[in-house]
Amino acid sequence: MEITQNKIAIVTDSCADLSKEQREQYNIHMLPLMVRCEDGEYRDSVDITADDIYERLKTEIPKTSTPSGETIEGMFEELKQMGYEKVIVIMISGGISGSVNHVRLAAEDSGMDVYVVNSLNGSIGHGVMAIQASIWREEGMEFEEICKKVDGLCKTTFVFFCIDTLEYLQKGGRIGKTTALVGTALNIKPILTFDEEGIICTAAKVRGRKLVEKKLLSLVGDLIHAPEHVGKRYNLMIADGGVREERDSLEIKIKEAFPEHVRLIPATVQGALGIYLGPGMVGAGVQFLED
């Protein structure tokens, strides 16, 4: 990777669900979360993939943990050796992971100018924040201004995702058993999002898989057409967890519905989030940009 003239590194974690190609294109560094399985510990998106996780879910429920202190310190040291002077780290919501706090502690001893962002979001939600920060960096924006604008994105980035079953959220301790049983019995497909504190909550519910795509488009459209967002530039996001054909269908329709978007960023859910969401996730989102 080439270092930009202003020597600002952009870092995000593996839960941002950016592909290797996207990270290379936008010069984004990845900090992997850890996945603990019965046969050992793996680095998310490095030693283990979402497909690996889905296969393991048939017989076990892996656990996730924050990046080790050694891994975080090693990342900062590597960036320093590469000539970077300043770092912006955009992390998965502190409402569902302690990773952001661990990075903040490590940053204090890094000897670099590090700004750590609690994105209040997850998956492509904070992945697209890292991409937008990279774009601003390449446009020549200064470090302090990028930090300020990324803080703004935390309040103007919205993702909605539907999972095929509540089983894995329940097994991972993210929802109660009764909620999971009721949802399964009634064939209810919850559409989840992040609230203002970065905690997963329910945005809508539909009965049956066929209504999911329509509802995702409706939720994104409601935001785009809201009075406070009219006239603003925006990026769109789509994501899937093992249902690429549904994502492809959603991509066609979201482009047709909102043709004035600046960019459309696709993503595939990686291992760590796949543990809690299970296979079959499909999602969409919108990120509003300041004029």
N, C-alpha and C positions, 0 to 999 in steps of 0.2 A: 504494500500500500504506500502511496506517496503522501507525504505530509504537506498540508496546505501552508501557505506563506504565514498565516497568523498562528500556526502551531497549536490549534485547538483540537483535542481528541473528543470524539463523540462516542459514548459507551452506553450500551443498554444490556439487559439480561436476556437469557434464553427464552423467557416467557413472552418476550416481545414478538416471537414467532416470525422473525425475519429470516429469509432463506440466505444461504451462503452467497448466492448471486446478488441479492439485495444489499447485503452487508459490504460486499466488494464494490458494488456500483456506487454506493454512497459513503464509502470509507467509514464504516461503523464497526466498532469493536464490541465483542460479545463476552459477557460474564456469565458462565453457565451455572445454573442451580444444580444441586446434587439430587440424584434419584437413588434411593436405597431399595434394593431388591433382595430376595432370599439368597441369591448367590453372590452378592457384593454391592458395591456402590459405584455409580456411574455419573459422568458429567452429562447433563442434559444437552442434547443436540450435538454432542461431541462423540461420546461413547455409546449413546443409546438414542433411538429415534421413536417417533410416535407409533410407527408400525410395530416396533418391538414392544412398546407399552401395551398396545391393544391386544397383542398376543398373550402377554403375561397376565392381563386382567382376567383371562379365562380361568386362571388357577391361583392368582395371588393379587393382593392390593399393595403395590409399591408405595413407598413413602418419599416425600420430598423434604429437602432441607436447604437452608440458605447456603450460598457459596462459602467455602471455608475461609478463615482468615488468611491462611497461606495463599489461597487462590487469589483473593482480592489484593493482597500486598504484592503478589507476583505480577498481577496485571498492571498496577501502578508503576512498578519498577520497570516493566517492559516498555511502557509508554514513555517513561523518562529516558530510557536508553534509545528510543526511537527519535528523541528530540522534541517531544511535546512538552509544552510549558504549562498549558491549562487543559482542564478536563471537565466535560459536562457529562454526568452520569444520570441517565433517565431510567428509573426503576419501577417495577411492578408495584401496584398500590400497597401501601403499608397497611391497608385494611385487611389484606389477605396474606401478607408475607412480611416477615421481619427483615428481609434482605436489605431494604433501604437503610435501616438503622445500622446494620453491620457495615455497610459501605461507608456511611458517614463517620463511624468510629475509625475505620482504617484510613480514611481520607485525611484525618487530622495529623497522621504521622507520615504522610506520603511525601512531604517536602515539595508538593506541587499545589497550584491554585486549582482546587477541585470544587465544583458546584454539583451537589447531589439533589436530584429532583424526585419527590414522591409524586408519581404521575396520577395517582388516584384512579388508575385505569389498569387494563391488562390486555394481553395478547396484542393484536394489531393496533389496539387503542394507544398503547404507549410506543409500539413499534413505529407508527406513523409520526409520532412526536420526534423520535430520533431521526427519521428521514427528513422531516421538515427542518430540524435544527442543522442537519448536514447541508441542506440546500442553502440556508441562510449563511452558514460558514463559507461555502464556496462563492457566495455572492459578495463576500468581503466584510460581512457584518462583524463588529467587535464582540469580544467575549461577554462583556456585561450586558450588552443589548440582546444577545442570543439567550442568555439566562433569563432575562426579564420576559422575553417573548415566549419562551418555553413554559414559564410559570403561567402565562396567559392561556396557553394551549391546554393546560390541565383543567381549565374551566370551560373550554369550548370544544372538547373532543368527546364524542359520544359513541359507544358501541352497543350493539344489541346482538345477543347470540342465543340460539335455540339448541338445546341438547335433546337427544333422542330418548334418554331415560334419566330419571333422577337417582338411579341406583348408585352411581359412582360418587355423586356428591354426598349421598347419605353415608356410604361406606367410608368416605374420606373425612366424615365429621363436619361437613359444611352445612347440612340440613338435617332435620329430625327424621326418624324412621317413619312416623305417621304421615308426614308430608309426602315422602317418597312413595309410600304405599297407595295413598289416595290418588296421586298423580298418575301412577301406573294403571290403577284400576279403571280410571275414567278416560284413559288415553289422552290425558292433558299434556300438551307440549308447552312448557313455560319458556318465555322469552326473557332472558336475564339481562341486566345492565349493571352499572356501578352508580351508587348514589353519590352525593356531594362529599361524603367522607371516604369514598373509595371502597365501600363495602358492597358485595354482590347483593342485588335485590331483584325483585320481579317487576318487569316493565309491562308485561301483558301475558295472556294465556290464550292458546288456541286449542281446539279439540281436533286432533289428527294432523298428520304430517303435511297434508296437501295445502293447508292454510298458512303454513309457516312463511313461505316466500312472500306472499301478499302482505302479511303483517309486518315483516321486516321492512319492506318498501314503504309501507304506511308510516311506520315509526320514524324512519329517516326523513320522509317527506314532511311530516308534521314539524320537524325541527327546521328544515330548510325554508318552509313557508311561514314560520313563526314571525311575527312583526319585528322582533329584536334581531332576526337574522336576515331579513330581506335585504338584498343588495350586497351581502358579504360574499367574498370568494370562499370556496370550500374544496376540501379534498374528500374523496369517498374511499371507503374500505370494504373489502369482502374477505371472508375467511371460511375455512372448512376444516373438519377433522375426519378425514377418511371418506368424504362424500364429494369428490371433485366434480362429479356431474351436476350436483345441485348448485355448487358454487359457480360453475360455468353458466348455468341457466340464470342465476341471480345476477351475474355480471352483465349479461345481455340486457336484462330488464332494467337494472339500475342505471346503466348508461343511457338507455332510451328515456327513462323517467326524469333524469337530472343531467342533461347534456352539457350544462354550463360548468361542470366540475373542473378544477384545475388538474388534479391527478386522481387516478384510481389505483389504489394500492392493494394487491392481493396477498393473502397469507394462508399458510397451512399450519394448523396447531401442532406444536412440537410435544415432546414427551412429558414434561412436568405438568402442564395444564391438561394433557390428555388423561392423566391419572384421575383427575377429578371430574372431567367432562365426559370421558368415555368416547367411543367412536360415534360418528353421526352428527357432530356439531356443525351448524352452519350459521354464519353471522354477517352483519353489515353495520356500517357506521359512517359518521360524517364528522369532519373536523373543520371548524370555521377559522378563517384567517383574518387578521386585521388588515384593513386597507392601507 
